[in-house]
Amino acid sequence: MEKNIIHIVPQVEVKVIECGPLRIGGHVRIILPDGSVLVKRRTFICRCGRSRSGIFCDGSHAL
């Protein structure tokens, strides 16, 4: 029997894309350094630091 296993339905999924951004799926609230808030259903967060779109991936790492 599986007494200790808790089954949950994930509300947010984070996928690490090899040599690419983090793909965040699900409804998320993103609080920016200036305090402004964005609500997104799906977004890609830059990991390379080259994006001209701030924290959001714009594909610059592929260039």
Phi and psi restraints in degrees (range 20) as a CNS / XPLOR table:
assign (resid 1 and name C) (resid 2 and name N)
       (resid 2 and name CA) (resid 2 and name C) 1.0 -102.9 20.0 2
assign (resid 2 and name N) (resid 2 and name CA)
       (resid 2 and name C) (resid 3 and name N) 1.0 69.2 20.0 2
assign (resid 2 and name C) (resid 3 and name N)
       (resid 3 and name CA) (resid 3 and name C) 1.0 -69.5 20.0 2
assign (resid 3 and name N) (resid 3 and name CA)
       (resid 3 and name C) (resid 4 and name N) 1.0 -36.3 20.0 2
assign (resid 3 and name C) (resid 4 and name N)
       (resid 4 and name CA) (resid 4 and name C) 1.0 -91.9 20.0 2
assign (resid 4 and name N) (resid 4 and name CA)
       (resid 4 and name C) (resid 5 and name N) 1.0 0.9 20.0 2
assign (resid 4 and name C) (resid 5 and name N)
       (resid 5 and name CA) (resid 5 and name C) 1.0 -92.3 20.0 2
assign (resid 5 and name N) (resid 5 and name CA)
       (resid 5 and name C) (resid 6 and name N) 1.0 126.0 20.0 2
assign (resid 5 and name C) (resid 6 and name N)
       (resid 6 and name CA) (resid 6 and name C) 1.0 -106.0 20.0 2
assign (resid 6 and name N) (resid 6 and name CA)
       (resid 6 and name C) (resid 7 and name N) 1.0 120.6 20.0 2
assign (resid 6 and name C) (resid 7 and name N)
       (resid 7 and name CA) (resid 7 and name C) 1.0 -91.0 20.0 2
assign (resid 7 and name N) (resid 7 and name CA)
       (resid 7 and name C) (resid 8 and name N) 1.0 126.1 20.0 2
assign (resid 7 and name C) (resid 8 and name N)
       (resid 8 and name CA) (resid 8 and name C) 1.0 -127.7 20.0 2
assign (resid 8 and name N) (resid 8 and name CA)
       (resid 8 and name C) (resid 9 and name N) 1.0 158.2 20.0 2
assign (resid 8 and name C) (resid 9 and name N)
       (resid 9 and name CA) (resid 9 and name C) 1.0 -103.8 20.0 2
assign (resid 9 and name N) (resid 9 and name CA)
       (resid 9 and name C) (resid 10 and name N) 1.0 114.7 20.0 2
assign (resid 9 and name C) (resid 10 and name N)
       (resid 10 and name CA) (resid 10 and name C) 1.0 -64.4 20.0 2
assign (resid 10 and name N) (resid 10 and name CA)
       (resid 10 and name C) (resid 11 and name N) 1.0 139.5 20.0 2
assign (resid 10 and name C) (resid 11 and name N)
       (resid 11 and name CA) (resid 11 and name C) 1.0 -96.2 20.0 2
assign (resid 11 and name N) (resid 11 and name CA)
       (resid 11 and name C) (resid 12 and name N) 1.0 -25.8 20.0 2
assign (resid 11 and name C) (resid 12 and name N)
       (resid 12 and name CA) (resid 12 and name C) 1.0 -132.3 20.0 2
assign (resid 12 and name N) (resid 12 and name CA)
       (resid 12 and name C) (resid 13 and name N) 1.0 136.8 20.0 2
assign (resid 12 and name C) (resid 13 and name N)
       (resid 13 and name CA) (resid 13 and name C) 1.0 -122.9 20.0 2
assign (resid 13 and name N) (resid 13 and name CA)
       (resid 13 and name C) (resid 14 and name N) 1.0 130.6 20.0 2
assign (resid 13 and name C) (resid 14 and name N)
       (resid 14 and name CA) (resid 14 and name C) 1.0 -114.6 20.0 2
assign (resid 14 and name N) (resid 14 and name CA)
       (resid 14 and name C) (resid 15 and name N) 1.0 121.5 20.0 2
assign (resid 14 and name C) (resid 15 and name N)
       (resid 15 and name CA) (resid 15 and name C) 1.0 -113.9 20.0 2
assign (resid 15 and name N) (resid 15 and name CA)
       (resid 15 and name C) (resid 16 and name N) 1.0 127.4 20.0 2
assign (resid 15 and name C) (resid 16 and name N)
       (resid 16 and name CA) (resid 16 and name C) 1.0 -87.7 20.0 2
assign (resid 16 and name N) (resid 16 and name CA)
       (resid 16 and name C) (resid 17 and name N) 1.0 116.3 20.0 2
assign (resid 16 and name C) (resid 17 and name N)
       (resid 17 and name CA) (resid 17 and name C) 1.0 -91.2 20.0 2
assign (resid 17 and name N) (resid 17 and name CA)
       (resid 17 and name C) (resid 18 and name N) 1.0 122.9 20.0 2
assign (resid 17 and name C) (resid 18 and name N)
       (resid 18 and name CA) (resid 18 and name C) 1.0 -56.5 20.0 2
assign (resid 18 and name N) (resid 18 and name CA)
       (resid 18 and name C) (resid 19 and name N) 1.0 128.0 20.0 2
assign (resid 18 and name C) (resid 19 and name N)
       (resid 19 and name CA) (resid 19 and name C) 1.0 55.2 20.0 2
assign (resid 19 and name N) (resid 19 and name CA)
       (resid 19 and name C) (resid 20 and name N) 1.0 34.4 20.0 2
assign (resid 19 and name C) (resid 20 and name N)
       (resid 20 and name CA) (resid 20 and name C) 1.0 -152.2 20.0 2
assign (resid 20 and name N) (resid 20 and name CA)
       (resid 20 and name C) (resid 21 and name N) 1.0 -162.7 20.0 2
assign (resid 20 and name C) (resid 21 and name N)
       (resid 21 and name CA) (resid 21 and name C) 1.0 -80.5 20.0 2
assign (resid 21 and name N) (resid 21 and name CA)
       (resid 21 and name C) (resid 22 and name N) 1.0 176.7 20.0 2
assign (resid 21 and name C) (resid 22 and name N)
       (resid 22 and name CA) (resid 22 and name C) 1.0 -90.4 20.0 2
assign (resid 22 and name N) (resid 22 and name CA)
       (resid 22 and name C) (resid 23 and name N) 1.0 128.7 20.0 2
assign (resid 22 and name C) (resid 23 and name N)
       (resid 23 and name CA) (resid 23 and name C) 1.0 -98.4 20.0 2
assign (resid 23 and name N) (resid 23 and name CA)
       (resid 23 and name C) (resid 24 and name N) 1.0 119.7 20.0 2
assign (resid 23 and name C) (resid 24 and name N)
       (resid 24 and name CA) (resid 24 and name C) 1.0 -110.6 20.0 2
assign (resid 24 and name N) (resid 24 and name CA)
       (resid 24 and name C) (resid 25 and name N) 1.0 118.2 20.0 2
assign (resid 24 and name C) (resid 25 and name N)
       (resid 25 and name CA) (resid 25 and name C) 1.0 -115.0 20.0 2
assign (resid 25 and name N) (resid 25 and name CA)
       (resid 25 and name C) (resid 26 and name N) 1.0 146.1 20.0 2
assign (resid 25 and name C) (resid 26 and name N)
       (resid 26 and name CA) (resid 26 and name C) 1.0 110.9 20.0 2
assign (resid 26 and name N) (resid 26 and name CA)
       (resid 26 and name C) (resid 27 and name N) 1.0 165.9 20.0 2
assign (resid 26 and name C) (resid 27 and name N)
       (resid 27 and name CA) (resid 27 and name C) 1.0 -77.2 20.0 2
assign (resid 27 and name N) (resid 27 and name CA)
       (resid 27 and name C) (resid 28 and name N) 1.0 118.6 20.0 2
assign (resid 27 and name C) (resid 28 and name N)
       (resid 28 and name CA) (resid 28 and name C) 1.0 -128.9 20.0 2
assign (resid 28 and name N) (resid 28 and name CA)
       (resid 28 and name C) (resid 29 and name N) 1.0 149.6 20.0 2
assign (resid 28 and name C) (resid 29 and name N)
       (resid 29 and name CA) (resid 29 and name C) 1.0 -107.4 20.0 2
assign (resid 29 and name N) (resid 29 and name CA)
       (resid 29 and name C) (resid 30 and name N) 1.0 125.4 20.0 2
assign (resid 29 and name C) (resid 30 and name N)
       (resid 30 and name CA) (resid 30 and name C) 1.0 -112.0 20.0 2
assign (resid 30 and name N) (resid 30 and name CA)
       (resid 30 and name C) (resid 31 and name N) 1.0 121.9 20.0 2
assign (resid 30 and name C) (resid 31 and name N)
       (resid 31 and name CA) (resid 31 and name C) 1.0 -103.1 20.0 2
assign (resid 31 and name N) (resid 31 and name CA)
       (resid 31 and name C) (resid 32 and name N) 1.0 117.4 20.0 2
assign (resid 31 and name C) (resid 32 and name N)
       (resid 32 and name CA) (resid 32 and name C) 1.0 -83.6 20.0 2
assign (resid 32 and name N) (resid 32 and name CA)
       (resid 32 and name C) (resid 33 and name N) 1.0 162.6 20.0 2
assign (resid 32 and name C) (resid 33 and name N)
       (resid 33 and name CA) (resid 33 and name C) 1.0 -55.3 20.0 2
assign (resid 33 and name N) (resid 33 and name CA)
       (resid 33 and name C) (resid 34 and name N) 1.0 -30.2 20.0 2
assign (resid 33 and name C) (resid 34 and name N)
       (resid 34 and name CA) (resid 34 and name C) 1.0 -82.7 20.0 2
assign (resid 34 and name N) (resid 34 and name CA)
       (resid 34 and name C) (resid 35 and name N) 1.0 1.7 20.0 2
assign (resid 34 and name C) (resid 35 and name N)
       (resid 35 and name CA) (resid 35 and name C) 1.0 94.0 20.0 2
assign (resid 35 and name N) (resid 35 and name CA)
       (resid 35 and name C) (resid 36 and name N) 1.0 -10.5 20.0 2
assign (resid 35 and name C) (resid 36 and name N)
       (resid 36 and name CA) (resid 36 and name C) 1.0 -69.8 20.0 2
assign (resid 36 and name N) (resid 36 and name CA)
       (resid 36 and name C) (resid 37 and name N) 1.0 153.1 20.0 2
assign (resid 36 and name C) (resid 37 and name N)
       (resid 37 and name CA) (resid 37 and name C) 1.0 -121.3 20.0 2
assign (resid 37 and name N) (resid 37 and name CA)
       (resid 37 and name C) (resid 38 and name N) 1.0 132.5 20.0 2
assign (resid 37 and name C) (resid 38 and name N)
       (resid 38 and name CA) (resid 38 and name C) 1.0 -115.8 20.0 2
assign (resid 38 and name N) (resid 38 and name CA)
       (resid 38 and name C) (resid 39 and name N) 1.0 139.6 20.0 2
assign (resid 38 and name C) (resid 39 and name N)
       (resid 39 and name CA) (resid 39 and name C) 1.0 -113.9 20.0 2
assign (resid 39 and name N) (resid 39 and name CA)
       (resid 39 and name C) (resid 40 and name N) 1.0 123.7 20.0 2
assign (resid 39 and name C) (resid 40 and name N)
       (resid 40 and name CA) (resid 40 and name C) 1.0 -129.8 20.0 2
assign (resid 40 and name N) (resid 40 and name CA)
       (resid 40 and name C) (resid 41 and name N) 1.0 149.6 20.0 2
assign (resid 40 and name C) (resid 41 and name N)
       (resid 41 and name CA) (resid 41 and name C) 1.0 -91.2 20.0 2
assign (resid 41 and name N) (resid 41 and name CA)
       (resid 41 and name C) (resid 42 and name N) 1.0 -32.5 20.0 2
assign (resid 41 and name C) (resid 42 and name N)
       (resid 42 and name CA) (resid 42 and name C) 1.0 -150.6 20.0 2
assign (resid 42 and name N) (resid 42 and name CA)
       (resid 42 and name C) (resid 43 and name N) 1.0 138.0 20.0 2
assign (resid 42 and name C) (resid 43 and name N)
       (resid 43 and name CA) (resid 43 and name C) 1.0 -153.3 20.0 2
assign (resid 43 and name N) (resid 43 and name CA)
       (resid 43 and name C) (resid 44 and name N) 1.0 162.3 20.0 2
assign (resid 43 and name C) (resid 44 and name N)
       (resid 44 and name CA) (resid 44 and name C) 1.0 -120.9 20.0 2
assign (resid 44 and name N) (resid 44 and name CA)
       (resid 44 and name C) (resid 45 and name N) 1.0 121.1 20.0 2
assign (resid 44 and name C) (resid 45 and name N)
       (resid 45 and name CA) (resid 45 and name C) 1.0 -98.7 20.0 2
assign (resid 45 and name N) (resid 45 and name CA)
       (resid 45 and name C) (resid 46 and name N) 1.0 127.9 20.0 2
assign (resid 45 and name C) (resid 46 and name N)
       (resid 46 and name CA) (resid 46 and name C) 1.0 -67.3 20.0 2
assign (resid 46 and name N) (resid 46 and name CA)
       (resid 46 and name C) (resid 47 and name N) 1.0 136.1 20.0 2
assign (resid 46 and name C) (resid 47 and name N)
       (resid 47 and name CA) (resid 47 and name C) 1.0 -112.1 20.0 2
assign (resid 47 and name N) (resid 47 and name CA)
       (resid 47 and name C) (resid 48 and name N) 1.0 -12.3 20.0 2
assign (resid 47 and name C) (resid 48 and name N)
       (resid 48 and name CA) (resid 48 and name C) 1.0 -91.2 20.0 2
assign (resid 48 and name N) (resid 48 and name CA)
       (resid 48 and name C) (resid 49 and name N) 1.0 -19.9 20.0 2
assign (resid 48 and name C) (resid 49 and name N)
       (resid 49 and name CA) (resid 49 and name C) 1.0 84.4 20.0 2
assign (resid 49 and name N) (resid 49 and name CA)
       (resid 49 and name C) (resid 50 and name N) 1.0 2.5 20.0 2
assign (resid 49 and name C) (resid 50 and name N)
       (resid 50 and name CA) (resid 50 and name C) 1.0 -93.5 20.0 2
assign (resid 50 and name N) (resid 50 and name CA)
       (resid 50 and name C) (resid 51 and name N) 1.0 -8.7 20.0 2
assign (resid 50 and name C) (resid 51 and name N)
       (resid 51 and name CA) (resid 51 and name C) 1.0 -62.9 20.0 2
assign (resid 51 and name N) (resid 51 and name CA)
       (resid 51 and name C) (resid 52 and name N) 1.0 137.0 20.0 2
assign (resid 51 and name C) (resid 52 and name N)
       (resid 52 and name CA) (resid 52 and name C) 1.0 -87.6 20.0 2
assign (resid 52 and name N) (resid 52 and name CA)
       (resid 52 and name C) (resid 53 and name N) 1.0 -0.2 20.0 2
assign (resid 52 and name C) (resid 53 and name N)
       (resid 53 and name CA) (resid 53 and name C) 1.0 -102.4 20.0 2
assign (resid 53 and name N) (resid 53 and name CA)
       (resid 53 and name C) (resid 54 and name N) 1.0 30.2 20.0 2
assign (resid 53 and name C) (resid 54 and name N)
       (resid 54 and name CA) (resid 54 and name C) 1.0 69.3 20.0 2
assign (resid 54 and name N) (resid 54 and name CA)
       (resid 54 and name C) (resid 55 and name N) 1.0 -125.3 20.0 2
assign (resid 54 and name C) (resid 55 and name N)
       (resid 55 and name CA) (resid 55 and name C) 1.0 -80.4 20.0 2
assign (resid 55 and name N) (resid 55 and name CA)
       (resid 55 and name C) (resid 56 and name N) 1.0 -13.3 20.0 2
assign (resid 55 and name C) (resid 56 and name N)
       (resid 56 and name CA) (resid 56 and name C) 1.0 -89.6 20.0 2
assign (resid 56 and name N) (resid 56 and name CA)
       (resid 56 and name C) (resid 57 and name N) 1.0 136.7 20.0 2
assign (resid 56 and name C) (resid 57 and name N)
       (resid 57 and name CA) (resid 57 and name C) 1.0 -66.9 20.0 2
assign (resid 57 and name N) (resid 57 and name CA)
       (resid 57 and name C) (resid 58 and name N) 1.0 135.0 20.0 2
assign (resid 57 and name C) (resid 58 and name N)
       (resid 58 and name CA) (resid 58 and name C) 1.0 -121.2 20.0 2
assign (resid 58 and name N) (resid 58 and name CA)
       (resid 58 and name C) (resid 59 and name N) 1.0 10.0 20.0 2
assign (resid 58 and name C) (resid 59 and name N)
       (resid 59 and name CA) (resid 59 and name C) 1.0 86.7 20.0 2
assign (resid 59 and name N) (resid 59 and name CA)
       (resid 59 and name C) (resid 60 and name N) 1.0 3.8 20.0 2
assign (resid 59 and name C) (resid 60 and name N)
       (resid 60 and name CA) (resid 60 and name C) 1.0 -59.8 20.0 2
assign (resid 60 and name N) (resid 60 and name CA)
       (resid 60 and name C) (resid 61 and name N) 1.0 -29.9 20.0 2
assign (resid 60 and name C) (resid 61 and name N)
       (resid 61 and name CA) (resid 61 and name C) 1.0 -64.9 20.0 2
assign (resid 61 and name N) (resid 61 and name CA)
       (resid 61 and name C) (resid 62 and name N) 1.0 -24.2 20.0 2
assign (resid 61 and name C) (resid 62 and name N)
       (resid 62 and name CA) (resid 62 and name C) 1.0 -80.4 20.0 2
assign (resid 62 and name N) (resid 62 and name CA)
       (resid 62 and name C) (resid 63 and name N) 1.0 -14.6 20.0 2
